[in-house]
Amino acid sequence: MSRTKKRQILHVKAHISTRRRDSLAAEEPLEIRVGGQALTVTMRTPGDDFDLAAGFLVSEGTVALSQDISTMRHCADLDTYNVLDVRLAPGVEAPEARNFSTTSACGVCGKASLEAVRTVARWSARDDPARIGSHVLRELPDRLRSAQRVFDRTGGLHAAGLFSLEGEALCVREDVGRHNAVDKLVGWALREDRLPLSGTVLMVSGRASFELVQKAVMAGIPVLAAVSAPSSLAVELAAEEGLTLIGFLRGDSMNVYSGEHRLTLTGSGHGSARAATSG
């Protein structure tokens, strides 16, 4: 399964045009089945499909341990790798099927109501004692960007990176859908028996939406940082769940929307974020 595709294009610069081959980020549908029954179809970048399916089931509140999943396999008899079947362990209840397909831009499409989206988390971010220095956070966008191998060729992928509180990259995933990138990362953690992801930071390359906050909470991640803006509902959910939510993380600047008690400002002693912003 290729993560990029080539296409002949016309490139124009100033008054000069040339034809050349361009690399595009691959986008293909993935149908996720549970026990042979269709659950959802999502548009994704091929690759890390097992992680994607596992992470999706974590976000749905279906699984929390690697043992909750018995097997996963692509349905090769269909001559495609775009259908994946998950077999759950005995006693693990399958989630309800989505009402319709999700897109690469939406990870909660098909939910019957907003209340159903507010999945009950197994772990509380509020109880996580994690603290992180602002100097570590400032380095994360560059560290995430340096790990985006497919982005270098296409310029068309979102990225999600899981980092330690010291800034060490634990896992990075790319996808055309930002929610898929996070699901792939969370699925990796599930399959590696790392859940809950206490004492970690989730760094995303785009904006911080409600769905990404929900996925962080469901995985037990205490800190979510984004290079762009959060939505109002994302901030509301983060505050309710005790998640530290940071947006507009660029250069030496950032906005802390919730959970500021976890941030230690370096270069100004050990003062809190509240003290530093009160002026």
N, C-alpha and C positions, 0 to 999 in steps of 0.2 A: 504494500500500500504506500503510494507516494504522497508526501505531504506538500509537494509543489507540482505544478503543471506548467508546461511551456506553451506560449502562444505568440504568433507573429503579430507585431504591432507597428504602427507608424509613430515614430518619435519626432517631435517638433521642438526645436530650440531656436528662438529668434526667427529668422526667415529660412532656416535650413531644416529639411525633413529627411529622415533616414528610416529604413525598415530594419527591424531587428527582432530577435526573440526575447521575450520577457518572461520572468518567472512569476507565477501567480500562486497564492496560497490555495491549496486544494480545499474544496468544500463539498462534502458528500453527505447524504442522509445516513443515519445509523438508527435502525429499529432495535430497541431493547425489549426483549421478551423475558418474562419470568415464568418458569415452569411451562414454557411453550406458548404462553398467552401474551399477546402484544401489550406492552405497557405504555411506551411512548416512542415517538420518532423525533430525533434531534438532528439538526444540521451541524456537522462538526468537521474538523480537520482530521483525516484518517491517522491513526496511530494512538497508542496508549488506550485503546478501546476498553480493555478490561478495567483499567483504572477509572475511566469515565463512567462506566456502568456501576462500578462499586461506589464511587463518590456520589453519583446520583442517588443511589439507594440509601447512603448515609444522610443526604440532605432530605430525603423523604421520611426519615425516621424509621426506616425498615431494618437496617443493620447497624451494628456498632462494633462488632468483632469480626475478624477474618473468618472465624469458625461459623458465622451466621450464613456464609455462602458456601455451598457444597461444591459446585462446579460452575465454570463459565466457558462458553465455546462459541466460536463463529459458526453459523450454519453453512458449512462449506458445500452442502448438497445443492445450495441455491446458486453456486458459481459466483458468489460475491462475499465480500467481507463486510457487508453493510447490514447484516442481521446478526445479532448476538443474543444468545439465550443464557439466562442465569437460573441456576437451580439453587434454591434456598435450603438451608439445613432444616431437618424436621423440627416443627414447632415454631418456625419463623414465619410470621404472617406476611403474605404478599401485599404490596400497596395497591391502591385503586388505580385503574388505568386512567391516563390523562384524557381529557375531553377531545383534544386535537393535538396536532403536531406542534412541537416547540421549534423555534427558529434559533439561529446563531446569536440573536440579540435578546432572547427572552428565555429565562430558565424557569419561570413559574407559570408560563402559559398553560391553559387548560385546567387550572385549579378552579374548583367550583365556587369558592368564595375567599375573601381576604382572610377570614378566620382560619380557613384550611391552610393558608400559606404560613401562618404563624405556628410552624411545627414545634411541638414540645421537645425541648433539648434534653439530652440525657445528662449533660454536664453543664455546670454553671460557670460562665466566664467571670461572673462577679466575685467568685471565691478564689480566682487565680491571683497569687501575690506578685506576679511578674512586674518588673520595672525595667525600663529601657532608656538609655541615654539618647539625647537628641542628636549627638554626633553619629551614633549608629544609624539612626533613621535617615539622616541626610545622605548616607552612603548607599542605601538600599536601591534607589532608582537606577543608579549606574551599575550596580552589581546585577540587578535583574536584567537590565538591557544587555550587558555583556554576555549573558547566558542565553539570549534569544538567537539561536542559530538559524532558524527558518526565517525569522523576521529580517535578518541581514540580506536574504535572497529575495524576499517578496515585499517587505514593508507592510504586510497586511494581516498581522496576527496580534492577538492579545496575549499577554503573559501573566502568569501567577507564580509567585515564588514564596516558598516557605523558608523562613530564616530563624536562626537562634537569636536570643537576646543580645548576643555578641556580634551579630551580623553575618554569621556563617550560613551559606546557602545549603539547605538540607534537600530541597527538591524544587525544580522549576519545570513548568509545563506551558506549552503554547497551544492556541487554538483560535479559529476564527470567531468563536464565541467566548466572551470573558467568563461566563458562567461555566462553560465546558472546561476551560483551563483550570478553574478552581476545583471542579469535580474530579478532574484527572489527578490533581494534586492530593485531594482528600482521599480518593480511591487508592492512590499509592500508599498513603499513610495507613489506611485500613488493612491493606494486603501485607504491610510490613509490621502489623500489630503495634502501631504507634499511637492509636487513638486512646484517650483524648490528647490533643496537641497542646497541652499545657506549656506555658513558658515559651511560646513561639510567636512570630510575627508573620502575617500574611500580607505580602506586597503585591499590588495589582497595577497593571500598566495603564488602565483607563479610569473611569469614574467608579465611585463606590455606590452601587445600587442596593436597594432593599434585599434583593436575592443574594448578593454577595455577603452582606451582613448576616443574613440567615444561615448561609452555608458555613461561615466562620463560627457562628454560635453553635451550630449542630456538630461541628468537629472539635469543639472545645478550645478554639483559638482565642486568646485574650486581646490581641492587638491586630487591627486591620488598617493598613496604610495604602493610600492611592495617590497617583500623581494628579488626578483631576478632582472634580467636585463630588460630594455625596448628594443624594436626594433627601428631601425632608423626611420621608418615611424611613430611609436608612438610618438617619440620625435618631429618629424616634425609637426605632427598634434597638439600636446600639445602646442608647441610654437606659432603656427598659431592662436589657440583658446584662448590663455591666461591662460591655465591650468598649475598649479604647478605640475610637475611630478618628483617623487622621486623613485629611484631604489636602489637595494642592501642595503635595510634598515635592518641592522643586528647589534645587540649590540649597540655600541656608534658611528657606522659609517653609512654614507648614501651618495649617489650621487644625487645631484639636477640637473636635466637636463633642466628644464624650470621653469619660474615663481619663481625664487629665492627670489623675493621681499616679498613674503608671509612668509618667514622663519625667525624667530627670534632665534638667537643662545643664549641659556641660559648658564650661567656660565661665560659669557664674556661680561657682560653688555647688552646693547640693540643694539649691532652692527648687521649689515645685513650679510646675507650669502655671498654676494659679497666681503665685506671687509674681512671676515674671510678666504676666499679661494684665495685671491689675492696674498698671499705669497707662 
